[in-house]
């Protein structure tokens, strides 16, 4: 019998009192795509970081192709034929693709021979696996889909036989995700072994041969993908039955809360990103903005959040909002009862080096309940409020003293969502609300958004996930190249029509 490509036996890892992995054993067959799923904080990324040498296990052993292997660091993992593509890419943004490919794998002190060798190898890899990227392009000029290809090429250049991908589609559009999975199947056909860490059940069902389920640091099941279902996997992940669709009553829209007329946004380079759009959001409704990333949705949210200047007119409850972008911290908008869950939680929603209880105060630090006199914060009150939010939103670990960087991506998102929704705003701006969030947390966040709508509040939702747009929205608007291409009711359209609008095909033609 062929030895497993990877075999982990009795792996345990604790961080202080938190048991991230507990006696985990897993076997991955060579030449397969093996999925690992679980809620945020279940221990998936920790387990893979042990395999890649970022962490050292407290107990257990690793076998690669049947041989017991010590992996004290990532260099040892690379030498063992393991490559890893992280959820947040490890690229130098002002370097070219070629320079990133050879970084840390140079042949001697002279770069010119290394670059020449790498260029030829890169051409061969691109042809073999369909990973076409301009080797001379600068990373910061590439979209996230192309940057991910560079990460995969880095691993292949280092002769990786085993490839680990951690939440690889968290920052990709649906089209980019489809292209990624075509590449993964090509890699599998060439004999590579792939471990896919994801929370998206659709991707697991479509892409993997076998799937292992983790819950609270332990391995609960390993099954053949063809012999299971999304419902069964969701229950194994969460430990209870999970509703895989949004359960909500029909909307009862009230008076206009948000009115946008002739809004135009020009970026720092003089490029017009939003081109004269008109949009209204009423009390008691969720309006979803669909579109491929980069078509003006982000700029729209930033203007509404007070982070970017614009021209035109925006009214909230009939009163005009300032459009000078001077309140970049969003504090003035919050005072006007606008809450904002930004698209990028790590850059715009949190300060990663700060404690969870400090992050809960951001934007609301002038709240009298957080104050002790005119100059001092009431930290005890703030920590008590954080503990309540952590409990209500099931943030794991339930420790307000942890820094934001020590929470998984999904639990970071819960902190941001809790901070904004619990303020009971008149208007909630929410960008990519469940990006990188597990199935149980998605269900919870969706319920909170619907509950806000049912309380008579207005919600403007931006998401690249069409399934999420259809599930949550009472009305759908589509953006392309800064224009609103049209509005549709979810019951009166489908993904094909929205896809055409997202590609710039006019409403009549669609």
N, C-alpha and C positions, 0 to 999 in steps of 0.2 A: 504494500500500500504506500502511496505517496504521503510523505510527512506533511503536516499542516504548514502553511506559510508562516503562520504566527500561532503560538500557543502560550497563553498566560495562565499560570497556576497559582491560586491562592493569593492574589495581589491585594494588599491592604495599604491604605495611606490615610493618615490623620494630619490635620492642621490644628494643633492645639486640641480643644475639646470637640472639634468637628471631624467626624469620621467620613471622609470623602469617598473612599473605596473600602469595602469590607469583604475579604475572602472571595475575590472575583476570579473565576476561571472562564476562559473562552478559547475556542479553537476556530481558526479561519482557514478554509481550504484555499490552495493556490489557484490563481486564475479565476477568481470569483469576485463579485462585488458584495461585500458583507456590510449590512446596515447596523448601526447602533443608535437606538432611540431611547428617549427618556425625558422626563420633565427637566426644566432648568434647575440646576443644582443637584441632579441625580448622580453626577460623578463621571459623566462621559468624557469631558475634556480632560479631567484629571487623569483618567485611565490612559488616554492617548498621549498625554504629556509624559507619563511614566515610560510608555513604549518609545517615545521619541527622545528620552533622556533629559527632559526639562526638570522632572522631579525624580527622586529616588524612592522606590517603594519601601515601606516599613517591613514588609514581609512578602514572600512569594518569589516566583522565578519566571523568566522569559525564555522561550525557545523560538528560534528562527530556523525554519526548514529542518526541524528536529534537533538542532544543536542548542544546548543551553548557552545563553548569551548575556553577558553583563553589559548594560547600557548606562554608564555613569553620566554621559552628556550627549548632546546632539551630534557631535562628531563621531561618536561610537555608533549612534543610530544610522548615520549616513554611511559609515563603513560597513554596516550590516545590511545595507540596501534599502533603508527606510527613508522615505521623504514625507514631509508634512506640509499641507497648505492650510494656514490658519484662517480663522474667520476674519480677523483684521490683518491684512497683508503685511509682510515684513520686507518692504521694498524701500530703497532710497529714492525719494521722489525726483530729485534733480539729477539722477544718473540715467543713462540710457538703458534700454532693455539689455543690450549686450553686456554692459558694465555690471548690471544687477545679476546677470546669469553667472558670471565668473567670480563675483565677489565672495571671497573666502575659499575659492577653488582655483586660484591662480597657479600657473606652472612657473615657479621661480620668481625672481625679482623684477624681470622685465615684462611690462604689460603687453607690448606689441605682439609678441608671439602667442601669448595667451588669448588675446582678442582675436587674432587670425584663426587660431584653432577653434575657439568657441564659435566664431561666425560659421565655419564650415559644419561643425557639429550641429549647430542650431538649424541650419538649412535642412540637414538630414532628418532631424527630429520633427521639424515642421511638416515635411513631406510624409513621414511615416505615420504621424498621428493627427494630421489635419489641424495643427496648432499654429496657424499663420499669424505672425506678429512682425512688425517692422523692427529689425534689430537696432536701428539707430534712433528710434523714437524715444523721447524723454518720458519717463513714467508719469509725471504729473500731467502730461498731455493726453494720456490714454484713459478711456473709460474703465469702469471697474471690471467689466467682462474681460477686456484685454489684459488688465493687470493680473487677473486670476490666471490667465493663460501663461503669463510670465512666471508666476509661482510654480505652475505645473512643469514648465520647461526647466526651471531651476532644479527641480527634483530629478527630472529625467536626465539632465546634463550630468548630475552627480551619480548616474546609473542606478537610480532607485528602482527596485523590483517590487516594492510594497509602497503604496501611496495612501496616506491618510488625509482626508478632507474634512475639516471641521466647519459645519454649517456653511457649505460652499455657496448656497444660493441666497443667503441672507441679504446680500447687497446687489443681487442681479434682477434684471427685468425678466418676465416670463420667457421672452425670446432668447435672452442670454442663457437662462437656465436650461432651456431645451438644447441649445448648442453645447453646453457643458456636458450634458448627459450623453449626447452623441459622441463626444470626445472620450468620455469614460468607457463607453461600450467598445470603442476602438482600442483603448488601452487594454481592456479585458481580453479582446480577441488576440492581442499581441502577447498574452500570457502574464500581464501584470495583475497583481492582487490589490484590490482597492477596499479600504475601509471608509464608509460614508457615515459621518455623524450628522444627523439632521433631526428636526422635530416635525418635518412635513410628511405626513402619512402618504400623500399622493406620490411623492418622490420615492419613498421606500417601496411602494407597491409597483411602481413602474421601472425602477432602476436596479433593484437588488435581487440576489439569488437567495440569500439567507439574512435574517434579521435577529439581533439580540436586543432585549429590552432591559433597561436599568431603572431601578426605583430606589431612591434614598440610599444611594451608595452601593446597592447590591444588584447582582444579575438575577432577574426574575424568570427569564425564559429565553430560549433560542429556538426559532422555528424556520421552516422553509417558507419563503415569501408566498409561493404559490398555494400554500396550505393554510393561509390565514386571511384576515380581512382588516380594513381600517378600524372597524368597530372593536374587534378583538384586541388589536394592538393598542388602541386608545385606553381600553380598560386595563390592560397589563401595565401601561405606563403610569396611570393615575391611581389605580386601585379601586376604581368605581366606574360605572357607565358614564360616558361623556357624550354630550349632545354635539354632533358634528355640524350642525347648522344653527343659525341664529333664530331663536324663538322670540318673535315680537309681533305685537298686534299692528294693524294698519295705523299709519300716522294720522294725527288730527292737527294739521298745521294751523297756526294762529296768525298773529300780526307779524309783519316783517321785523326781524331783529337786525339782520345784516343786509345792507343795500350797497351794491358796487356799481358805479357808472363810469364808463370810459376810462378804466384804469390802465395806465401805461407804466412800465418799469424799464428803465435803461440801466445796464450794469456799468461797472467801473471802466470797461473797455469801450463804452459807447454803443454796445449792442442792445437792441430792444428785445427784452425777454418776454414781456407781457404787452399785448398789442390791442388796447382799447376794449377790454372785456366788460360785460354787464352781467351781474349775477345777484340774485336775492335768495336769502335763507330765512325761513320763517321759524317762529317759535314752534317747538314740537315736531321738528323734522330733521332728518340727517340727509345732507346733500353730499354725495360722493363725487370727487374729481378723479376721473380715470385718464390715463395717458402714460406713454412711455416716459421714463425719467428724463429730465432735461428739456421739457417742453413748456416751462414756465410755472409749473405747479409749486416748486420750491420757492420761487420768487414771490408768488402770490401769498403763500403762508407767511413769508418773512415780512412783507408789507403789512399784512393784517396784524402780525405780532409786534409791529413797531420797530422792526430791525433793519428796514431798508426804505429809502425814499422812493416816492412815486408821484405821478400826477393823475388827476381825475378826482373822483368823489367817492368817499366811503362814509356811510352813516351807520351808527349803531343805536338802535332804539330811536331813530329819527335825528340824532345829534351827529354832526360831522366829526370825523377823526382826523387828527394831524397826520400829514403824510410826509413830514420832513425827515423821518428816520432818525431823529435825534435821540429818542428813547431806546437805544440799542439793547438795553437790558430788559425791555418789555415791561418795566415797572409801571409806566403810565397806563399801558393797556390793561394790566391786571387791576389797576385802580378803577378802570371803566368796566370791570367784570368780564374781561376776556381772558380765558385760560388757554395755554398753548403747550401741546405736547409736540416738540420738534421732531423732525425726521431723523436727525442724527443725535441720539441720546448722549453719546460720549463727547461730542464737540459742543453741543448747544444745550443739552439738558442737564448735565452733571459736571461737577469738577471731580475728576477721578481720584485725586489724592485726598479728598476731603471725606469725613465720616458721613454715613447715611443720614444721621440726624442733622448735620449741617446742610446737606443737599436738600432736605425737606424744607428748609427755610428759604432757599434761594428764590428771589422774586417776591417773597412775602415777609421779608425780614423786618419790615416796618409795622407789621401787624401788632396792635397793642398787646395781644395775648403772649407775644414773644418778647416783650420789652420789660425791662426793670429800670424804670426811670428813663430820662431822655437819651442816655448814652450807652447803656448796658443792655445786653441780651439776657433774657431769662432762660438760661440753658436747661434748667430742670424742666420747665414747662415745654420747651422745644423737644427734649428727649422723651418726655411723656407722650407728646403728640405723635412723635415718630413711632414709638412702640405701638400705639393704637393703630396707626396706618399699616405698620408691618403685619400686625395680627389680622386686620381686615382684608388686606390684599395678599396674605400668605407669602410674604417675602421670605426667602430662604438664603442663608441662615437668618434666623430671627434675632439679629444682633445689630442694633443701631450704631454701635461703635466701630463696626467694620468700615473700611474705606470703600468707596464706590467701585474701585477697580477689583476688589476681592469678591464681588458678586458676579454671577453669570450674567450674560447679556439680557436674558429674559427677566431676571430679578432686578437688574438695573432699570429696565423698562417699567416694571411694576412700581418702583420708587417714583419715577417721573409721573406716571399716570395717577398714582395716589395723590401726589402733591397737587396736581392740577384739578382733577375731578372733585376732590373733597372740598374744594373752594366754592362749589355750587355756582359756577359762572353762568352768565346769560348766554355767552357764546363760547363754545369749545372748538379750538382749532387743533386738529389732530393729524399728524403726518406719519404714515407707516406705523400704525398703532401696535401691530403685532410682529414687526420685523424681528426675526431671531427669537421668537417666543414659542414655548411649547404648547401642545394642544390643550392642556388643562388651563393654562394661563390665558390662552386665546379666548376660550369659552368665558372665563371670568371677566376679562377686559371688555369683550363685546357686550356682556350683560351690563357692565357699568355705563358704557356709552349709551345703550338703549334706555337704561333707567334715567339717565340725564335727559334724553329726548322725551320720555314719558312724563317727566316733571315739568315739561313745557319749555325746555331750553333748546337753543339752536346749535347744531353740530355741523361743521364743515370738515369733511374727511378727505384726505389725500392718501391713496394707496396704489402701488403698482400691482397688487394682487387682485385680479379681476373677480375671483371668487369672493374675496372680502368685500369688494365694492358692491357686488350683487346681493350679498347676504345682509349687509348693514344699511345700505342706502334706501331712502324713500324716493329719491330723485337722483339721477346720474347726469353729470355734465362731463364732456370730454374735451381735453385740451390737446392741441397740436400746434407747435411752432408759435406759442404765445397767444393763439386764438382759441376761443370757445367754439368748437365745431358743432355743438348742438346739445340738447338735453333730452333724456329719455326716462321713462318710468321702467323700473326693473322688469315688471311683468309684461312689458310691451316691446322688449328688445332681447338680444342674445349676444354671446361673446363674439360671434362673427360680425354682426353689425357694429359693435363697439370697436372691434379690431380695425375695421375699415376707417371709422372715424379717427381712431388713434393714429392711423397711417396717413391722415390728411385727406381722405376721400370725403367729399361733401355729403351732407345729410341726404340730399335727394338721390345721389348716386348710390349711397350706402343702402 
